[in-house]
Amino acid sequence: MKTAIYSAAAVATVFAATASAHHSFAMFDQSKETTLDGTLKALQWTNPHIWVQVVAKDPASGQNVEWSIEGGSPNNLSSKGWSRNVMKAGDHVTIVIHPLKNGQHGGSLMKLTVNGKTLT
């Protein structure tokens, strides 16, 4: 009986730690917002979060670079009217993100406008 209780406690601890780590936004600078204006390279409609690949200018260098932006879950976004077909490669996008703290080309999706239509 003790073995079953300890095993259940260990499993619960592992799942709690995994869930906590999954929902961490520590890598993003929540105090900053960066606006990117560019072209959609790809939309990755995958669990647990979508990814938006955008080619846009790096504010620091002025060079076009690829940005990897993490969005919400497909389920949550679907309830807001999004789908995997809401945008396609080549579409013009304006995207507001919380940038990565390490300065790399990526961030957390805050607001997205595709071909002049804002998605919420």
Wavefront OBJ file of the C-alpha trace (Angstrom):
o trace
v 0.000 0.000 0.000
v 2.814 2.415 0.899
v 4.495 1.676 -2.431
v 1.338 2.599 -4.347
v 0.965 5.861 -2.407
v 4.618 6.828 -2.932
v 4.395 5.931 -6.612
v 1.264 8.034 -7.068
v 2.911 10.952 -5.257
v 6.002 10.689 -7.460
v 3.922 10.627 -10.649
v 1.872 13.616 -9.484
v 5.055 15.550 -8.708
v 6.503 14.847 -12.150
v 3.302 15.909 -13.933
v 2.995 19.060 -11.813
v 6.577 20.060 -12.609
v 6.039 19.394 -16.318
v 2.828 21.445 -16.408
v 4.500 24.286 -14.552
v 7.459 24.321 -16.933
v 5.172 24.160 -19.969
v 3.360 27.325 -18.964
v 6.467 29.346 -18.170
v 6.892 32.591 -20.061
v 10.243 33.337 -18.403
v 12.101 33.354 -21.731
v 10.042 36.297 -23.005
v 10.573 39.908 -21.953
v 7.058 40.769 -20.761
v 8.088 44.403 -20.236
v 8.790 44.954 -23.952
v 6.737 44.812 -27.118
v 8.221 44.598 -30.598
v 6.196 45.159 -33.771
v 7.274 43.255 -36.868
v 6.046 44.018 -40.365
v 6.808 41.288 -42.857
v 5.789 38.201 -44.775
v 4.427 34.954 -43.390
v 6.792 32.098 -44.153
v 4.787 29.366 -42.413
v 2.056 28.692 -39.880
v 2.657 25.575 -37.810
v -0.746 24.576 -36.426
v 0.476 22.123 -33.785
v -0.153 21.237 -30.157
v 0.528 22.437 -27.591
v 1.145 25.857 -29.244
v 1.095 27.181 -32.769
v 4.219 28.712 -34.282
v 4.270 31.566 -36.767
v 7.386 31.938 -38.922
v 7.737 35.504 -40.228
v 10.389 37.131 -42.389
v 10.775 40.728 -41.180
v 13.446 43.312 -40.512
v 15.549 43.022 -37.408
v 15.032 46.381 -35.625
v 18.716 46.453 -34.642
v 20.353 45.619 -37.988
v 17.651 46.474 -40.533
v 18.282 43.127 -42.240
v 15.459 40.729 -43.142
v 15.551 37.714 -40.831
v 13.240 34.861 -39.918
v 11.375 35.209 -36.629
v 9.848 32.246 -34.750
v 6.792 33.358 -32.794
v 5.013 31.142 -30.282
v 1.239 31.518 -30.166
v -1.616 30.023 -28.204
v -3.011 26.522 -28.373
v -4.917 25.506 -31.509
v -7.971 24.703 -29.372
v -8.024 28.137 -27.733
v -7.390 29.938 -31.033
v -10.098 27.892 -32.804
v -12.624 29.152 -30.274
v -11.646 32.681 -31.374
v -12.254 31.951 -35.051
v -8.737 30.975 -36.089
v -7.967 27.907 -38.197
v -4.950 26.440 -39.928
v -6.222 28.205 -43.082
v -6.581 31.700 -41.588
v -3.327 32.706 -43.292
v -0.938 31.285 -45.840
v 2.702 31.633 -46.799
v 3.299 34.921 -48.577
v 0.596 36.859 -46.699
v 1.548 40.294 -45.365
v 1.583 40.267 -41.554
v 2.062 42.794 -38.816
v 2.739 41.068 -35.532
v 3.249 42.396 -32.016
v 5.335 40.188 -29.755
v 6.999 40.017 -26.391
v 10.569 39.396 -27.630
v 12.934 36.745 -26.335
v 15.109 37.965 -23.470
v 18.242 36.526 -25.088
v 17.894 38.806 -28.133
v 17.317 36.003 -30.630
v 14.704 36.426 -33.365
v 11.610 35.108 -31.647
v 8.899 35.917 -29.176
v 5.454 35.376 -27.781
v 2.478 36.378 -29.942
v 0.469 39.319 -28.644
v -1.422 40.601 -31.704
v -1.490 39.572 -35.351
v -2.805 41.363 -38.422
v -2.954 39.418 -41.693
v -3.531 41.277 -44.953
v -5.089 44.168 -42.995
v -7.400 41.984 -40.852
v -6.587 41.793 -37.127
v -6.969 38.382 -35.512
v -7.754 38.331 -31.821
l 1 2 3 4 5 6 7 8 9 10 11 12 13 14 15 16 17 18 19 20 21 22 23 24 25 26 27 28 29 30 31 32 33 34 35 36 37 38 39 40 41 42 43 44 45 46 47 48 49 50 51 52 53 54 55 56 57 58 59 60 61 62 63 64 65 66 67 68 69 70 71 72 73 74 75 76 77 78 79 80 81 82 83 84 85 86 87 88 89 90 91 92 93 94 95 96 97 98 99 100 101 102 103 104 105 106 107 108 109 110 111 112 113 114 115 116 117 118 119 120
